Amino acid sequence: MSRETIEAPTDAQLLTIRHMCAERGLERPEVVWSKREASEIITALIAGRYNPNDHRLLDAEVDENEVPF
């Protein structure tokens, strides 16, 4: 059985997201699950289609102990 490896988002990605959200007056994501998700968020910010609601922790859905990083 193949298992996908989840890589943590880089500091540079997290700083870029923080800066781009601040610059645009947008709410930052509550959590960035992976390097891949960070790239998707940055792409969405550049394209003007970022939705902070897509990146919220919902108590009913996720236990904070399940957050990989």
C-alpha positions as CSV (number, residue, x, y, z in Angstrom):
1,M,0.0,0.0,0.0
2,S,1.4,3.4,-1.0
3,R,1.2,6.2,1.4
4,E,1.6,9.9,0.4
5,T,4.2,11.8,2.4
6,I,2.9,15.1,3.7
7,E,5.6,17.8,3.7
8,A,5.3,20.7,6.2
9,P,4.8,24.1,4.6
10,T,8.0,26.1,4.5
11,D,8.6,29.2,6.5
12,A,8.9,31.1,3.2
13,Q,5.4,29.9,2.1
14,L,3.9,30.8,5.4
15,L,5.5,34.3,5.4
16,T,4.3,34.8,1.8
17,I,0.7,33.9,2.7
18,R,0.8,36.2,5.7
19,H,2.2,39.1,3.7
20,M,-0.2,38.6,0.7
21,C,-3.3,38.3,3.0
22,A,-2.2,41.5,4.9
23,E,-1.6,43.3,1.7
24,R,-5.1,42.4,0.4
25,G,-6.9,42.9,3.7
26,L,-7.8,39.2,3.8
27,E,-8.1,36.9,6.8
28,R,-5.2,34.4,7.0
29,P,-5.9,30.7,7.0
30,E,-6.3,29.2,10.4
31,V,-4.1,26.2,9.4
32,V,-1.9,25.3,6.4
33,W,-1.8,21.5,6.3
34,S,1.0,21.0,3.9
35,K,3.5,22.4,1.4
36,R,1.1,21.6,-1.4
37,E,-1.8,23.4,0.3
38,A,0.5,26.4,0.9
39,S,1.2,26.5,-2.8
40,E,-2.5,26.3,-3.6
41,I,-3.3,29.1,-1.3
42,I,-0.5,31.3,-2.8
43,T,-1.8,30.5,-6.3
44,A,-5.4,31.4,-5.2
45,L,-4.2,34.7,-3.7
46,I,-2.4,35.6,-6.9
47,A,-5.5,34.7,-9.0
48,G,-7.8,36.6,-6.7
49,R,-9.9,33.6,-5.8
50,Y,-8.7,32.9,-2.2
51,N,-11.5,32.1,0.3
52,P,-10.4,32.1,3.9
53,N,-13.5,29.9,4.7
54,D,-11.8,27.1,2.8
55,H,-9.0,27.0,5.4
56,R,-10.8,27.0,8.8
57,L,-10.6,24.4,11.5
58,L,-14.0,23.2,12.3
59,D,-14.3,21.7,15.8
60,A,-16.7,19.1,14.5
61,E,-14.5,18.0,11.7
62,V,-10.9,18.1,13.0
63,D,-9.3,17.3,16.3
64,E,-6.4,19.6,16.9
65,N,-4.3,16.5,17.5
66,E,-4.8,15.5,13.9
67,V,-3.1,18.6,12.5
68,P,0.1,17.2,11.0
69,F,2.4,20.3,11.8
